[in-house]
Amino acid sequence: MILPGASLGILGGGQLGRMFVMAARSMGYAVVVLDPEPDCPAAQWANRHIQASYTDHDALERLASECAAITTEFENVPASSLNYLAGMRPVSPSGAALAVTQDRIREKNFLKSHGLATAPYAVVEHRQALGEALQQVATPALMKLSRAGYDGKGQRWLCNLAEAEKAFDELGGTPCILEAGVDIQTEISVLIARAVDGRVAVYPPSENCHREGILDVSIAPARVSPEIGEHARQITIRIAELLGYCGVMAVEFFIAQDGRLLVNEIAPRPHNSGHYTLDACHTSQFEQQVRVLCGLMLGDATLLGPAVMVNLLGDLWREDQAPPWDQVLNHPRAKLHLYGKHEERPGRKMGHFTYLGESVEEALTQARAIQYALTGGEPSPVREHGRADTSPKSMELAAADEMPYLPIITDTLCKP
Ligand code: AMP
């Protein structure tokens, strides 16, 4: 057991690293962050920042010499760096778990080999494989980069071979998966913390609404039947066990219009859809990450009340003008979290707020009203039970690359 007073290390200094650092420091640990970026969000709270690349062995050795145990905030750290660190200090999650979850081809094949349902897919290692892939996978389909894609980036919708070839070339001609478009009813995710001895703490599923591939709103608990929720929790536990996982992990699911529950992807780290746990649960996902890393008892994952989390993207800034934060802060039940990023780019996650409601519906109504006020009154579409717009017009625009992501058919406008 590693007790307060010790130093912990983390690879990656973005917002997930920052919230890990805040949790660890409030529990009395010191934290060293390794990240190539100067003044990254986590470094602002850390005791020390080693500014170096994730493959710099000298830097990794320094991190290991200063810390009792080491974790990561994102899956795109080379698994080999985690393996290198594991030769010197306890590391969680393991390089082996990361190697599966940082590569869509390996991840999908892993799920399939254990009989876990996903959207139908085909592996496309090279351009010549496209014709056969299209015979296996119904269109409209999504071409997804096998590695390094996130927040809907590195993905293209397509309907035929010509579009598939164009998409494959645009994505750099590197290995991809071709995935059938799912007629999605709802997206949910389940967070789990798993300790080295196999004990687990599982959070209730949250319901996720995306806009242009980026998480917009998470609703906890998800408005799904108890059977679907329990099924998703059981699949999450099974995936964590199959991976021999140690740490915090999220599994994203699609619930198709026909009711099938499909695994979309696995995130080997705390997850954006779990940010509500900071304010609405006995134990946040970041405290769980500290607890697992230090070999402490897992915290209670109970949700204390309905919560809605809304992401705050760089788009909210107008000509360098910060959004009217008083619109969040004036609400006694809204909690604002900003990540200390200096450059506000469209689509960049700058912060989030969580609204703690009496009921899910009330929390959603209030959260939407605040979101609407933050945009300065411009309606912003929120996907609730929507789906990708695969109408001929949208597909045509997507193919012409005038619109890299298909718009979502919107059921609800984000109005109070
Ligand atoms: P991903 O990066 O794979 O999580 O994809 C980002 C978002 O794109 C998902 O949360 C979905 O909203 C959408 N998406 C991804 N894959 C599919 C699919 N096969 N069918 C329909 N929508 C999808």
Boltz pocket constraint, residues with backbone or C-beta under 6 A from the ligand:
constraints:
  - pocket:
      binder: B
      contacts: [[A, 119], [A, 142], [A, 144], [A, 149], [A, 150], [A, 151], [A, 152], [A, 153], [A, 179], [A, 180], [A, 181], [A, 182], [A, 183], [A, 184], [A, 187], [A, 210], [A, 213], [A, 214], [A, 252], [A, 264], [A, 265], [A, 388]]
      max_distance: 6.0
